[in-house]
Amino acid sequence: MIDWPSIMQVMTYEIFPGIVVAQDELLIFIALLILWATVGRWMYNDAKSRGSKWAWQWGYGTPLTIIAGLDVMLLVIVIYLLLRDSE
């Protein structure tokens, strides 16, 4: 039988007052923040270098779609890659 750790043995962190997360959840949260920032910066720079009038909407709007889920954000990235102007 598997001996699961009790809730007292799991390392937790309080990231905001009243919000306590486990160590694994914190690492996933940090990884998603890095992904969010990197995708936004890349899309903004790419759209701006291609002369798009919508560069800031692509750069700031696409990472916000992660609220709907990671799969929606990835779908928007694919749509951007299909719709962007070729060099």
C-alpha positions as CSV (number, residue, x, y, z in Angstrom):
1,M,0.0,0.0,0.0
2,I,1.2,3.5,-0.8
3,D,2.0,5.7,2.1
4,W,0.9,9.1,1.0
5,P,2.3,12.2,2.8
6,S,0.0,13.9,5.1
7,I,-1.0,17.5,4.5
8,M,1.5,18.6,7.2
9,Q,4.4,17.0,5.3
10,V,3.8,18.8,2.0
11,M,5.8,22.0,1.6
12,T,3.5,25.0,1.2
13,Y,4.1,28.7,0.4
14,E,1.8,31.7,1.0
15,I,2.1,33.7,-2.2
16,F,-0.5,36.2,-1.4
17,P,-2.3,36.8,1.9
18,G,-4.7,33.9,2.3
19,I,-3.5,32.0,-0.8
20,V,-1.4,29.0,0.1
21,V,0.0,26.7,-2.6
22,A,2.0,23.5,-2.5
23,Q,5.6,23.5,-3.9
24,D,4.6,21.7,-7.2
25,E,1.7,24.1,-7.8
26,L,4.1,27.1,-7.3
27,L,6.6,25.7,-9.8
28,I,3.8,25.2,-12.4
29,F,2.5,28.7,-11.7
30,I,6.0,30.2,-12.2
31,A,6.5,28.2,-15.5
32,L,3.1,29.5,-16.8
33,L,4.1,33.0,-15.9
34,I,7.3,32.7,-17.9
35,L,5.5,31.2,-20.8
36,W,2.9,33.9,-20.7
37,A,5.5,36.7,-20.7
38,T,7.7,35.1,-23.3
39,V,4.8,34.5,-25.8
40,G,3.5,38.0,-25.4
41,R,6.9,39.6,-25.9
42,W,7.7,37.4,-28.9
43,M,4.3,38.0,-30.6
44,Y,4.6,41.8,-30.0
45,N,8.1,42.0,-31.4
46,D,7.3,39.8,-34.4
47,A,4.1,41.7,-35.3
48,K,5.9,45.1,-34.9
49,S,8.8,44.0,-37.1
50,R,6.3,43.0,-39.8
51,G,4.7,46.4,-39.7
52,S,1.4,45.2,-38.2
53,K,-1.0,47.9,-36.9
54,W,-2.3,45.3,-34.4
55,A,1.1,44.5,-32.8
56,W,0.1,45.5,-29.3
57,Q,-3.2,43.6,-29.5
58,W,-1.4,40.4,-30.5
59,G,1.3,40.9,-27.9
60,Y,-1.0,41.7,-25.0
61,G,-4.2,40.0,-25.9
62,T,-2.9,36.6,-26.7
63,P,-1.4,35.9,-23.3
64,L,-4.7,37.0,-21.7
65,T,-6.4,34.1,-23.5
66,I,-4.7,31.8,-21.0
67,I,-7.6,32.7,-18.7
68,A,-9.7,30.5,-21.0
69,G,-7.1,27.8,-20.9
70,L,-3.7,26.9,-22.3
71,D,-5.3,25.2,-25.3
72,V,-7.1,28.4,-26.3
73,M,-3.8,30.3,-26.1
74,L,-2.0,27.8,-28.3
75,L,-4.9,28.0,-30.8
76,V,-4.5,31.8,-30.9
77,I,-0.8,31.4,-31.5
78,V,-1.5,29.1,-34.5
79,I,-4.0,31.5,-35.8
80,Y,-1.5,34.3,-35.6
81,L,1.1,32.3,-37.4
82,L,-1.4,31.6,-40.2
83,L,-2.6,35.2,-40.5
84,R,0.7,37.2,-40.2
85,D,2.2,38.8,-43.2
86,S,5.1,36.9,-44.7
87,E,8.4,38.7,-45.1
